[in-house]
């Protein structure tokens, strides 16, 4: 593994390296320290705010910009770095799309902000909507929701990447020693926590419309087995009947909401040249989970990973 600042190799001086990403946040955040005394005596380059940081294993896996330099300590500088998703979270714009295919709308936004594209699917849903004073990430996320949701949006060194959740699987492995065979990392997981909750469950969906203050029920769909088991937990959904089918909305919402919420977290060791990140799907004990968050750190040459998961499907 190698770390570069403004194309200068600073790997030997970097300590306390860690980075994190989540499904909820577009940007990946990295932090590390550089000892001042070591830099003074060995001419190690000290990054500054705005420096470009790159991390390589076999390939470049991270590229970001230094946001903060904490140089108050006498012994070391502490750096906070974000990948270029940070710009999408900070920049705002106003757009009006009139029946523009979603993939073209996304490409237009990226072009306007000089955002390179790694990969995006051919999203053919037409977008007709005005976005006023919204961040670029909010606009992109909303377009993906209009396309049916279930997509992840992140940034790689090649640019913006959009993919359907479930299309990329992680298979983290590591070796106990150089001459041993690879082991699937979740088999030797540690610090495990697991919970199942019905707190957000709904087992009945009522679809309504509203006109001039008068409300009308257009569809009701229930899961009687769940109601018998957990009691009635109802959701109300208001629709525009000219744009949406009440029965389809009820069916979709009940399918989405009539589930227990299962969360799972643990720590693993992963090979240095392997990278399990938020949005990927991982198999644990025969069940599939979405990685909602991943936290990585390198200590004594070992790649430690904390994974926060939820049940997939």
C-alpha positions in Angstrom: 0.0 0.0 0.0 1.2 3.5 -0.8 -0.1 7.0 0.1 0.7 10.0 -2.0 0.2 13.7 -1.3 0.3 15.9 -4.4 2.0 13.0 -6.2 4.7 12.7 -3.5 5.0 9.4 -1.7 4.4 9.9 2.1 3.7 6.3 3.0 6.6 5.9 5.5 5.5 9.0 7.5 1.7 8.2 7.7 0.3 6.7 10.9 -3.2 6.1 12.3 -4.6 5.7 8.8 -8.4 5.1 8.7 -11.3 5.7 6.3 -15.0 5.3 6.4 -18.0 5.3 4.1 -21.8 4.7 4.5 -24.8 4.3 2.3 -26.2 7.6 3.8 -23.2 9.7 2.9 -21.9 10.1 -0.6 -18.3 10.9 0.3 -15.7 8.6 1.8 -13.7 10.3 4.7 -10.1 9.5 5.5 -7.9 10.6 8.4 -4.2 10.1 9.2 -1.3 11.6 11.1 2.2 12.7 10.2 4.9 13.2 12.9 6.4 16.6 12.7 9.8 15.5 14.0 10.0 12.8 11.4 9.1 15.2 8.7 11.7 17.7 9.9 14.6 15.2 10.0 13.8 13.2 6.8 12.4 15.9 4.5 9.0 14.3 4.5 6.4 16.3 2.6 3.7 17.8 4.8 0.3 18.1 3.0 -1.7 21.2 3.3 -5.4 22.1 3.0 -6.3 21.4 -0.6 -3.6 18.8 -1.2 -4.7 15.8 -3.3 -4.3 12.5 -1.5 -4.2 9.2 -3.3 -4.1 5.7 -1.9 -2.9 2.7 -3.9 -2.9 -1.1 -3.3 -2.8 -3.0 -6.6 -4.7 -0.1 -8.1 -5.7 3.4 -6.9 -8.6 2.9 -4.5 -9.0 6.4 -3.1 -8.5 10.0 -4.3 -9.5 12.9 -2.2 -8.8 16.4 -1.0 -7.4 17.6 2.4 -10.2 19.5 4.1 -8.6 20.1 7.5 -5.1 20.2 8.9 -4.9 20.2 12.7 -1.4 21.3 13.4 -1.9 22.4 17.0 0.1 19.5 18.4 3.9 19.8 18.8 4.4 16.2 17.7 2.2 15.6 14.7 -0.2 17.0 12.2 -3.7 15.4 11.9 -5.4 15.4 8.5 -9.0 15.0 7.4 -9.6 14.1 3.8 -12.7 13.5 1.7 -13.1 12.1 -1.7 -14.7 14.2 -4.4 -18.2 13.3 -3.4 -17.7 16.1 -0.9 -18.2 18.6 -3.6 -21.5 17.1 -4.6 -22.7 17.4 -1.0 -21.6 21.1 -0.8 -22.4 22.6 -4.2 -26.0 23.8 -5.0 -27.8 24.4 -8.2 -31.3 24.9 -9.8 -32.4 22.6 -12.6 -35.6 22.2 -14.6 -36.0 18.9 -16.4 -38.8 18.3 -18.9 -39.2 14.7 -19.9 -35.4 14.1 -19.9 -34.3 10.5 -19.5 -32.7 10.0 -16.1 -29.3 9.0 -17.4 -29.1 12.1 -19.5 -30.2 14.3 -16.6 -27.5 12.8 -14.5 -24.9 13.3 -17.2 -25.9 16.9 -17.7 -25.5 17.6 -14.0 -22.1 15.9 -14.0 -21.0 17.8 -17.1 -22.1 21.2 -15.6 -19.9 20.6 -12.6 -17.0 18.9 -14.4 -17.7 15.6 -12.6 -16.1 12.6 -14.3 -18.2 9.5 -14.5 -16.9 6.0 -13.6 -20.2 4.2 -14.6 -23.9 4.8 -14.5 -26.7 2.5 -15.8 -28.9 3.4 -18.7 -31.8 4.9 -16.7 -34.6 5.5 -19.2 -37.2 6.9 -16.7 -38.2 10.4 -17.9 -37.6 13.2 -15.3 -40.0 16.1 -15.3 -39.2 18.2 -12.2 -37.8 21.5 -10.9 -35.0 21.4 -8.4 -34.5 24.7 -6.7 -31.5 25.5 -4.5 -30.6 21.8 -4.0 -27.2 20.2 -3.5 -26.0 18.1 -6.4 -26.1 15.0 -4.3 -29.8 15.7 -3.3 -30.7 16.1 -7.0 -29.0 12.9 -8.0 -30.5 10.9 -5.2 -34.0 12.1 -6.0 -33.6 11.2 -9.6 -32.6 7.7 -8.6 -35.6 7.5 -6.3 -37.9 8.5 -9.2 -36.3 5.6 -11.2 -37.5 3.2 -8.5 -34.8 3.4 -5.9 -32.5 0.7 -4.8 -29.4 2.3 -6.3 -26.2 3.3 -4.6 -24.2 6.4 -5.5 -20.5 6.7 -4.6 -17.3 8.1 -5.9 -14.2 6.2 -7.1 -10.9 7.6 -8.4 -12.4 7.3 -11.9 -15.4 9.4 -10.9 -19.1 9.1 -10.1 -20.4 5.6 -9.9 -24.1 4.5 -9.8 -25.1 0.9 -9.5 -28.1 -1.3 -8.5 -27.6 -2.5 -4.9 -27.1 -6.3 -5.2 -25.0 -6.1 -8.4 -21.7 -5.9 -6.5 -20.7 -8.6 -4.0 -17.8 -8.4 -1.6 -15.7 -11.4 -0.8 -13.1 -10.3 1.8 -10.3 -12.7 2.5 -7.0 -12.8 4.4 -4.1 -15.1 5.3 -3.2 -16.0 8.8 0.5 -16.1 7.6 2.2 -15.6 4.2 2.3 -19.4 3.5 -1.3 -20.2 4.5 -4.4 -20.4 2.3 -6.9 -17.6 2.1 -9.7 -17.5 4.6 -13.1 -15.9 4.1 -12.9 -13.1 6.6 -16.5 -13.3 8.1 -15.7 -16.8 9.3 -13.3 -15.3 11.9 -15.3 -12.2 12.8 -15.1 -10.5 16.1 -16.9 -7.9 18.3 -20.3 -9.1 16.8 -23.6 -7.4 17.5 -27.0 -8.4 16.1 -30.6 -7.2 16.5 -34.0 -7.7 15.0 -36.7 -5.0 15.4 -40.3 -4.5 14.3 -40.1 -0.7 15.2 -40.4 0.4 11.6 -42.7 -2.3 10.3 -46.1 -1.7 8.7 -48.4 -4.6 8.0 -51.3 -2.6 6.5 -51.2 0.1 3.8 -54.1 2.5 3.0 -53.8 4.6 -0.2 -55.8 7.9 -0.3 -56.3 10.8 -2.6 -57.3 14.4 -1.7 -59.3 16.9 -3.6 -60.4 20.3 -2.2 -60.0 19.0 1.3 -61.9 15.8 0.8 -60.1 12.5 1.3 -61.0 9.3 -0.4 -59.6 5.8 0.2 -58.6 4.2 -3.0 -56.9 1.0 -1.9 -56.2 -1.0 1.3 -53.8 -3.9 1.5 -53.0 -5.9 4.6 -50.8 -8.8 5.7 -53.1 -10.7 8.0 -50.5 -13.1 9.2 -48.3 -10.2 10.4 -51.3 -8.4 12.0 -52.1 -11.6 13.9 -48.5 -11.9 15.1 -47.6 -8.3 15.9 -50.9 -6.3 15.9 -52.1 -3.7 13.4 -49.4 -1.3 12.2 -50.8 0.9 9.4 -49.2 3.3 6.9 -51.2 6.0 5.0 -49.9 6.9 1.5 -51.3 9.9 -0.4 -51.1 9.7 -4.2 -52.0 11.6 -7.3 -54.5 9.3 -9.0 -53.7 10.6 -12.4 -50.0 9.6 -12.1 -50.1 6.5 -9.9 -52.1 3.3 -9.6 -53.5 2.9 -6.0 -53.3 -0.9 -6.0 -49.7 -0.9 -7.3 -48.7 1.7 -4.7 -50.3 -0.4 -1.9 -48.6 -3.6 -3.1 -45.2 -1.9 -3.4 -45.4 -0.1 -0.1 -46.6 -3.2 1.8 -43.8 -5.3 0.3 -41.3 -2.6 1.3 -42.6 -2.0 4.9 -43.8 -5.4 6.1 -40.4 -6.6 7.2 -38.5 -6.8 10.4 -35.4 -4.7 10.5 -32.3 -6.8 11.1 -29.0 -5.2 11.8 -25.6 -6.9 12.1 -22.2 -5.6 12.8 -18.8 -7.1 13.3 -15.1 -6.6 12.8 -12.9 -8.6 10.3 -9.4 -8.6 9.0 -9.1 -8.1 5.2 -6.2 -8.3 2.8 -4.5 -5.0 2.2 -5.4 -5.2 -1.5 -9.1 -5.9 -0.8 -11.7 -3.2 -0.2 -15.2 -4.0 1.1 -17.2 -0.7 1.0 -20.7 0.6 1.7 -23.3 -0.5 -0.9 -21.8 -4.0 -1.6 -23.6 -7.2 -0.6 -21.8 -9.7 1.6 -22.8 -13.3 2.5 -22.6 -14.3 6.2 -23.7 -17.7 7.4 -25.7 -18.3 4.2 -27.6 -15.0 4.4 -27.0 -11.9 2.3 -26.5 -8.5 3.8 -26.1 -5.0 2.4 -23.0 -3.2 3.8 -24.5 0.0 5.2 -21.2 1.3 6.5 -17.6 0.3 6.5 -14.8 1.6 8.7 -11.2 0.7 7.8 -7.9 1.1 9.5 -4.3 0.0 8.9 -2.3 -1.0 12.0 1.1 -2.6 11.8 0.5 -3.5 8.2 -2.9 -5.3 9.0 -6.1 -4.1 7.4 -8.9 -4.0 10.0 -12.5 -3.5 8.9 -15.7 -2.8 10.9 -18.9 -3.6 8.9 -22.4 -2.4 9.6 -25.0 -4.6 7.8 -28.7 -5.0 7.2 -30.6 -7.9 5.7 -30.7 -7.8 1.9 -33.9 -8.8 0.1 
